[in-house]
């Protein structure tokens, strides 16, 4: 009963913040990019909250427990490096263009057909990703509050859609700031309790005990041989895969200045690596704390095994915050693209149009989630299409613009090869990477898209097609 009451209070607080954020919204720019007024603290917290989700807290920890430190290549190391690279390579040049969406960039750099293609490629993957988050939060509500699964799924969607609908980017940013604090507190509390328990009251001794009890093969950060190739490919996929994401770009556009945009990304990346190290540490120490841990998410089981029920509730709020901070950003990003780069071509762009797009994205994702995992797995997998189709034109448009044909050719090659791989993968016959075992198709498709872009660019002599 206490769990349900606290979670209801948390949901009401998030909706209340969304309601208060309405007072900051006077036009479209306020709604979609917070009036470009975010200072460094808010910009950093919203970038971090968008990235640091349930995958880092739960899935990455489970992978590290099973495979050791090498499993951290994708997350948190790759994801943290992605944010740092975004700050170094993208934030400044993108902010100076005063855009609202990444599709705006493709239009300005390559033309209206590139704008349309980027929007079509960008939106579907978000729907599957949102559906997965709705399902994850619904499952948490079923577990800790005993809700009916259907009611839990509807409640998860209602809260995530609700406050995003009310205040747009301002609501997302302000709730992200609260959720980041809850995530940090929950992780630090859980880590402190585990280290003290393992070290008999001495946290530093507990850290040493965890390392001493970690099997030798699980201490390896970077493996050799074929495993090293797989590690490198995972690192590169994590570091490059989400660079062309509207959710990240929207936070860059919302910053007060180019300097704030750059340091918000870099700072969030550094914080991501530091905070992401906590689940990694806890995963290594799980068997020392609870030898009979058994099945289930390692952090969730650790929390229930080591924490007082009242403190374990803090960890529940940590997971809920991580999921919600992902949901709101994932809803706002495609909705902004749909409204600005789709509907606004035919109708005046208004805040109401953007709210309608948010509602449409949220409801569509809820329907996909209700249909079950098989329904949203394909769309969630298409989230990777942004890397293979949009990364090369994004970097090319910023640093080596070579016309619309080069852009569209790179998009077509990356998307086409990935689509064939996706279909074959779902039929049970995935391709092996072009560069040998261990290199994922996503990375191979991106490299080939880059070759095509350079080839078309050289043929056109740098001129517009």
C-alpha positions as CSV (number, residue, x, y, z in Angstrom):
1,X,0.0,0.0,0.0
2,X,2.9,2.4,0.9
3,X,4.4,1.7,-2.5
4,X,1.3,2.6,-4.3
5,X,0.7,5.8,-2.3
6,X,4.3,7.0,-2.9
7,X,4.2,6.3,-6.6
8,X,0.8,8.1,-6.9
9,X,2.4,11.1,-5.1
10,X,5.4,10.9,-7.4
11,X,3.1,10.9,-10.5
12,X,1.0,13.8,-9.2
13,X,4.2,15.8,-8.5
14,X,5.4,15.2,-12.1
15,X,2.0,16.3,-13.5
16,X,2.1,19.3,-11.2
17,X,5.5,20.4,-12.5
18,X,4.1,20.0,-16.0
19,X,1.1,22.2,-15.1
20,X,3.4,24.9,-13.7
21,X,5.6,24.7,-16.8
22,X,2.6,25.9,-18.8
23,X,3.2,29.4,-17.5
24,X,6.6,29.5,-19.3
25,X,5.0,28.6,-22.7
26,X,3.9,31.6,-24.8
27,X,4.8,30.4,-28.3
28,X,6.1,27.4,-30.3
29,X,9.7,28.1,-29.5
30,X,9.0,28.0,-25.8
31,X,7.1,24.7,-26.2
32,X,9.6,22.8,-28.3
33,X,13.0,24.2,-27.3
34,X,12.3,26.0,-24.0
35,X,12.7,29.4,-25.6
36,X,16.4,28.6,-26.1
37,X,16.9,29.7,-22.5
38,X,18.3,26.7,-20.7
39,X,21.4,27.4,-18.6
40,X,24.1,24.9,-17.9
41,X,22.6,23.1,-14.9
42,X,19.2,22.5,-16.5
43,X,20.7,21.7,-19.9
44,X,23.1,19.2,-18.4
45,X,20.5,17.5,-16.2
46,X,18.0,17.1,-19.1
47,X,20.7,15.6,-21.4
48,X,21.8,13.2,-18.6
49,X,18.2,12.3,-17.7
50,X,17.3,11.6,-21.4
51,X,20.2,9.2,-21.7
52,X,20.4,7.6,-18.3
53,X,17.5,5.3,-18.4
54,X,16.3,1.8,-17.3
55,X,18.7,0.2,-19.8
56,X,21.7,1.6,-17.9
57,X,20.3,0.8,-14.5
58,X,19.0,-2.7,-15.2
59,X,20.1,-4.3,-18.5
60,X,23.7,-3.1,-18.5
61,X,24.1,-4.3,-14.9
62,X,22.8,-7.7,-15.8
63,X,25.2,-7.9,-18.7
64,X,28.2,-7.0,-16.6
65,X,27.2,-9.6,-13.9
66,X,27.0,-12.3,-16.6
67,X,30.0,-11.3,-18.8
68,X,32.2,-9.1,-16.7
69,X,33.6,-5.6,-17.3
70,X,33.9,-6.1,-21.1
71,X,30.1,-5.9,-21.2
72,X,30.3,-2.2,-20.2
73,X,31.6,-1.3,-23.7
74,X,28.2,-0.5,-25.1
75,X,26.7,1.0,-22.0
76,X,27.8,3.0,-20.0
77,X,31.1,3.5,-21.8
78,X,29.8,3.9,-25.4
79,X,26.8,5.9,-24.4
80,X,28.9,8.3,-22.2
81,X,31.3,8.8,-25.0
82,X,28.4,9.5,-27.4
83,X,27.4,12.5,-25.3
84,X,31.0,13.8,-25.1
85,X,31.4,13.4,-28.9
86,X,28.1,15.2,-29.4
87,X,29.5,18.1,-27.4
88,X,32.8,18.2,-29.2
89,X,31.5,17.6,-32.8
90,X,27.9,18.6,-33.0
91,X,26.6,20.9,-30.3
92,X,28.3,24.1,-31.3
93,X,27.7,24.0,-35.1
94,X,24.1,22.8,-34.6
95,X,23.2,25.4,-32.0
96,X,24.6,28.3,-34.2
97,X,22.1,27.4,-36.9
98,X,19.1,28.2,-34.6
99,X,17.1,25.2,-35.7
100,X,14.3,23.2,-34.0
101,X,14.7,19.7,-35.4
102,X,17.4,17.7,-37.1
103,X,15.1,17.5,-40.1
104,X,15.5,21.3,-40.3
105,X,19.2,20.7,-40.6
106,X,18.9,18.2,-43.4
107,X,16.6,20.7,-45.3
108,X,19.0,23.6,-44.9
109,X,22.1,21.5,-45.8
110,X,20.7,19.3,-48.5
111,X,17.1,20.4,-49.5
112,X,13.5,19.5,-48.9
113,X,13.7,15.9,-50.1
114,X,16.4,15.3,-47.5
115,X,14.2,16.9,-44.9
116,X,11.3,14.5,-45.7
117,X,13.5,11.5,-45.9
118,X,15.1,12.2,-42.5
119,X,11.7,12.7,-40.8
120,X,10.4,9.4,-42.3
121,X,13.5,7.5,-41.1
122,X,13.6,9.1,-37.7
123,X,10.0,8.8,-36.4
124,X,9.1,5.1,-36.5
125,X,11.9,3.9,-34.2
126,X,10.8,6.2,-31.5
127,X,7.3,4.6,-31.4
128,X,8.8,1.2,-30.6
129,X,11.2,2.7,-28.1
130,X,8.3,4.5,-26.3
131,X,6.2,1.4,-26.3
132,X,9.0,-0.5,-24.7
133,X,9.3,2.1,-22.0
134,X,5.6,2.1,-21.3
135,X,5.8,-1.7,-20.9
136,X,8.8,-1.4,-18.6
137,X,7.1,1.2,-16.3
138,X,3.9,-0.7,-16.4
139,X,5.7,-3.9,-15.3
140,X,7.3,-2.0,-12.4
141,X,3.9,-0.8,-11.3
142,X,2.6,-4.4,-11.4
143,X,5.6,-5.6,-9.4
144,X,5.7,-3.0,-6.6
145,X,2.1,-1.7,-6.4
146,X,0.1,-4.9,-7.4
147,X,-1.8,-3.1,-10.2
148,X,-3.6,-4.9,-12.9
149,X,-1.3,-5.1,-16.0
150,X,-3.7,-3.1,-18.2
151,X,-4.3,-0.5,-15.6
152,X,-0.5,-0.2,-15.0
153,X,0.2,0.3,-18.7
154,X,-2.5,3.0,-19.0
155,X,-1.2,4.7,-15.9
156,X,2.4,4.7,-17.2
157,X,1.3,6.2,-20.5
158,X,-1.0,8.8,-18.9
159,X,1.7,10.2,-16.7
160,X,4.4,10.3,-19.4
161,X,2.1,11.8,-22.0
162,X,0.3,14.1,-19.5
163,X,3.1,16.3,-18.3
164,X,4.8,16.4,-21.7
165,X,1.5,17.5,-23.2
166,X,1.1,20.3,-20.6
167,X,4.4,22.0,-20.8
168,X,6.4,20.6,-23.7
169,X,10.2,21.0,-23.4
170,X,9.9,23.2,-20.3
171,X,7.9,20.4,-18.5
172,X,10.4,17.8,-19.7
173,X,13.4,19.8,-18.6
174,X,12.0,20.6,-15.1
175,X,10.9,17.1,-14.4
176,X,14.2,15.7,-15.7
177,X,16.0,17.8,-13.1
178,X,13.9,16.3,-10.3
179,X,14.3,12.8,-11.7
180,X,18.1,13.1,-12.0
181,X,18.3,14.0,-8.3
182,X,16.2,10.9,-7.5
183,X,18.3,8.7,-9.7
184,X,21.6,9.9,-8.1
185,X,20.2,9.5,-4.6
186,X,18.9,6.0,-5.2
187,X,22.1,4.8,-6.8
188,X,24.4,6.3,-4.1
189,X,22.2,4.8,-1.3
190,X,22.2,1.4,-2.9
191,X,26.0,1.5,-3.6
192,X,26.7,2.7,0.0
193,X,24.6,-0.1,1.6
194,X,26.2,-2.8,-0.6
195,X,29.8,-1.6,0.1
196,X,29.2,-1.3,3.8
197,X,27.7,-4.7,3.9
198,X,30.5,-6.3,2.0
199,X,33.2,-4.5,3.9
200,X,31.7,-5.1,7.4
201,X,31.0,-1.4,7.9
202,X,34.0,0.0,5.9
203,X,33.0,1.0,2.4
204,X,36.6,1.2,1.1
205,X,37.3,-2.3,2.4
206,X,34.0,-3.4,0.7
207,X,35.3,-2.1,-2.6
208,X,38.5,-4.1,-2.2
209,X,36.5,-7.2,-1.3
210,X,34.3,-6.9,-4.4
211,X,37.4,-6.6,-6.6
212,X,39.1,-9.5,-4.9
213,X,36.0,-11.7,-5.3
214,X,35.5,-10.9,-8.9
215,X,36.6,-13.8,-11.2
216,X,39.8,-13.0,-13.2
217,X,38.0,-13.3,-16.5
218,X,35.4,-10.7,-15.4
219,X,38.1,-8.1,-14.6
220,X,39.1,-7.7,-18.3
221,X,38.0,-4.4,-19.7
222,X,39.2,-4.9,-23.3
223,X,39.5,-8.5,-24.4
224,X,42.0,-9.7,-27.1
225,X,41.5,-11.4,-30.4
226,X,38.0,-11.8,-32.0
227,X,36.5,-10.8,-28.7
228,X,38.4,-7.5,-28.9
229,X,36.9,-6.9,-32.3
230,X,33.4,-7.4,-30.9
231,X,34.3,-5.1,-27.9
232,X,35.4,-2.4,-30.3
233,X,32.4,-2.7,-32.5
234,X,30.1,-2.4,-29.4
235,X,32.0,0.6,-28.2
236,X,31.7,2.3,-31.6
237,X,28.0,1.5,-31.9
238,X,27.3,3.0,-28.5
239,X,29.5,6.1,-29.2
240,X,28.1,6.8,-32.7
241,X,24.7,5.2,-32.8
242,X,22.7,8.0,-31.2
243,X,24.5,11.1,-32.4
244,X,21.8,11.8,-35.1
245,X,19.0,11.7,-32.5
246,X,16.3,14.4,-32.3
247,X,16.1,14.0,-28.5
248,X,19.7,14.9,-28.2
249,X,19.6,17.7,-30.8
250,X,16.5,19.2,-29.2
251,X,18.5,19.7,-26.0
252,X,21.3,21.3,-27.9
253,X,18.8,23.7,-29.6
254,X,17.3,24.5,-26.2
255,X,20.6,25.7,-24.6
256,X,21.1,29.4,-23.9
257,X,24.3,29.6,-26.0
258,X,26.7,27.4,-28.0
259,X,29.0,27.2,-25.0
260,X,26.2,25.9,-22.8
261,X,25.2,23.4,-25.4
262,X,28.8,22.1,-25.7
263,X,29.4,21.8,-22.0
264,X,26.0,20.4,-21.2
265,X,26.7,17.5,-23.5
266,X,30.3,17.0,-22.3
267,X,29.3,17.4,-18.7
268,X,26.4,14.9,-19.1
269,X,28.7,12.5,-20.8
270,X,31.2,12.6,-17.9
271,X,28.4,12.3,-15.3
272,X,27.0,9.4,-17.3
273,X,30.3,7.5,-17.1
274,X,30.6,8.2,-13.4
275,X,27.0,7.3,-12.5
276,X,27.0,4.4,-14.9
277,X,30.0,3.0,-13.0
278,X,27.7,2.4,-10.0
279,X,25.5,-0.3,-11.6
280,X,28.7,-1.9,-13.0
281,X,30.2,-2.0,-9.5
282,X,27.0,-3.4,-8.0
283,X,26.8,-6.0,-10.7
284,X,30.4,-7.2,-9.9
285,X,29.5,-7.3,-6.2
286,X,26.1,-8.9,-6.5
287,X,27.3,-12.5,-5.8
288,X,29.3,-11.3,-2.8
289,X,26.3,-9.7,-1.2
290,X,23.7,-12.3,-2.2
291,X,25.3,-15.6,-3.4
292,X,21.8,-17.1,-4.0
293,X,20.7,-14.1,-6.1
294,X,19.1,-16.3,-8.7
295,X,17.1,-14.9,-11.7
296,X,15.8,-11.4,-12.2
297,X,17.3,-7.9,-12.6
298,X,20.4,-7.8,-10.5
299,X,19.9,-4.3,-9.1
300,X,16.2,-4.9,-8.3
301,X,17.0,-8.1,-6.4
302,X,20.0,-6.5,-4.6
303,X,17.7,-3.6,-3.5
304,X,15.1,-6.0,-2.1
305,X,17.8,-8.1,-0.4
306,X,19.9,-5.4,1.2
307,X,17.7,-2.4,1.8
308,X,15.2,-1.5,4.4
309,X,11.7,-1.5,2.7
310,X,11.4,2.2,3.1
311,X,14.8,2.7,1.5
312,X,14.1,0.2,-1.2
313,X,11.2,2.4,-2.2
314,X,13.7,5.1,-3.0
315,X,15.3,2.7,-5.5
316,X,11.9,2.0,-7.0
317,X,11.5,5.8,-7.5
318,X,15.0,5.8,-9.0
319,X,13.9,3.2,-11.7
320,X,10.6,5.0,-12.2
321,X,12.4,8.3,-12.7
322,X,14.9,6.7,-15.2
323,X,12.0,5.3,-17.3
324,X,9.9,8.5,-17.2
325,X,12.8,10.7,-18.1
326,X,13.3,8.5,-21.2
327,X,9.6,8.4,-22.0
328,X,9.0,12.2,-22.1
329,X,12.0,12.9,-24.3
330,X,11.2,10.0,-26.6
331,X,7.6,11.4,-27.0
332,X,8.6,15.0,-27.5
333,X,11.3,14.3,-30.1
334,X,9.2,12.6,-32.9
335,X,6.2,14.8,-32.1
336,X,8.2,17.9,-32.8
337,X,9.4,16.4,-36.1
338,X,5.9,15.4,-37.1
339,X,4.5,18.8,-36.3
340,X,7.3,21.0,-37.7
341,X,8.5,19.0,-40.7
342,X,5.2,17.4,-41.6
343,X,2.0,19.2,-40.6
344,X,3.5,22.7,-40.6
345,X,4.1,22.4,-44.4
346,X,0.4,22.7,-44.9
347,X,-1.0,24.5,-41.8
348,X,0.3,27.3,-39.5
349,X,2.6,25.9,-36.8
350,X,1.1,26.4,-33.4
351,X,1.5,25.1,-29.9
352,X,-1.8,23.3,-30.3
353,X,-0.4,21.5,-33.4
354,X,2.6,20.3,-31.3
355,X,0.3,19.1,-28.5
356,X,-1.8,17.2,-30.9
357,X,1.3,15.5,-32.3
358,X,2.4,14.6,-28.8
359,X,-0.9,13.0,-28.1
360,X,-0.8,11.1,-31.4
361,X,2.7,9.8,-30.7
362,X,1.8,8.8,-27.2
363,X,-1.5,7.0,-28.2
364,X,0.2,5.2,-31.1
365,X,3.0,4.0,-28.8
366,X,0.4,2.9,-26.2
367,X,-1.4,0.8,-28.8
368,X,1.9,-0.8,-29.9
369,X,2.7,-1.6,-26.3
370,X,-0.7,-3.1,-25.8
371,X,-0.3,-5.4,-28.8
372,X,2.7,-7.0,-27.0
373,X,6.5,-7.3,-27.4
374,X,6.3,-8.9,-30.8
375,X,4.5,-5.8,-32.1
376,X,7.0,-3.2,-30.9
377,X,10.2,-5.2,-31.3
378,X,10.4,-4.5,-35.0
379,X,9.8,-0.8,-34.6
380,X,12.2,-0.6,-31.7
381,X,14.9,-2.3,-33.8
382,X,14.3,0.3,-36.5
383,X,15.6,2.9,-34.0
384,X,19.1,1.8,-35.2
385,X,18.2,3.1,-38.7
386,X,19.0,6.6,-37.6
387,X,22.7,5.6,-37.3
388,X,23.0,3.9,-40.6
389,X,21.0,6.5,-42.6
390,X,21.4,9.8,-40.9
391,X,24.9,9.9,-39.2
392,X,26.9,10.3,-42.4
393,X,24.8,13.1,-43.9
394,X,24.8,14.8,-40.5
395,X,28.6,14.9,-40.2
396,X,28.9,15.5,-43.9
397,X,26.5,18.4,-43.8
398,X,28.4,20.0,-41.0
399,X,31.9,19.5,-42.1
400,X,31.9,18.5,-45.8
401,X,28.6,19.4,-47.6
402,X,28.3,17.8,-51.0
403,X,24.8,18.3,-52.2
404,X,21.4,16.6,-52.1
405,X,22.4,13.6,-54.3
406,X,25.2,12.6,-52.0
407,X,23.0,12.9,-48.9
408,X,20.1,10.9,-50.4
409,X,22.4,8.2,-51.8
410,X,24.0,7.7,-48.4
411,X,20.6,7.5,-46.8
412,X,19.4,5.0,-49.3
413,X,22.4,2.7,-49.1
414,X,22.5,2.7,-45.3
415,X,18.8,2.2,-45.0
416,X,18.5,-0.4,-47.8
417,X,21.3,-2.6,-46.5
418,X,20.0,-2.3,-42.9
419,X,16.4,-3.2,-44.0
420,X,17.6,-6.4,-45.7
421,X,19.5,-7.3,-42.6
422,X,16.5,-6.5,-40.4
423,X,14.2,-8.7,-42.4
424,X,16.7,-11.6,-42.6
425,X,17.4,-11.2,-38.8
426,X,13.8,-11.5,-38.0
427,X,13.5,-14.6,-40.2
428,X,16.4,-16.2,-38.4
429,X,19.2,-15.6,-40.9
430,X,21.0,-12.4,-39.9
431,X,23.9,-11.3,-42.1
432,X,27.5,-11.4,-40.9
433,X,29.2,-8.1,-40.9
434,X,31.0,-7.2,-44.2
435,X,34.3,-6.8,-42.3
436,X,34.2,-10.2,-40.6
437,X,32.7,-11.8,-37.5
438,X,32.2,-9.4,-34.6
439,X,31.5,-6.3,-36.6
440,X,27.7,-5.5,-36.5
441,X,25.8,-4.8,-39.6
442,X,24.8,-1.4,-38.3
443,X,28.4,-0.2,-38.2
444,X,29.1,-1.8,-41.6
445,X,26.1,-0.1,-43.2
446,X,27.2,3.2,-41.8
447,X,30.7,2.8,-43.2
448,X,29.3,1.9,-46.6
449,X,27.0,4.9,-46.5
450,X,30.0,7.0,-45.8
451,X,31.8,5.6,-48.9
452,X,28.8,6.3,-51.0
453,X,28.6,9.9,-49.7
454,X,32.2,10.5,-50.4
455,X,31.9,8.9,-53.9
456,X,28.9,11.0,-54.9
457,X,30.5,14.1,-53.3
458,X,33.7,13.6,-55.4
459,X,31.7,13.0,-58.6
460,X,29.7,16.2,-58.0
461,X,32.8,18.2,-57.3
462,X,31.2,19.6,-54.1
463,X,28.4,21.3,-56.0
464,X,24.7,21.1,-55.4
465,X,23.0,18.4,-57.4
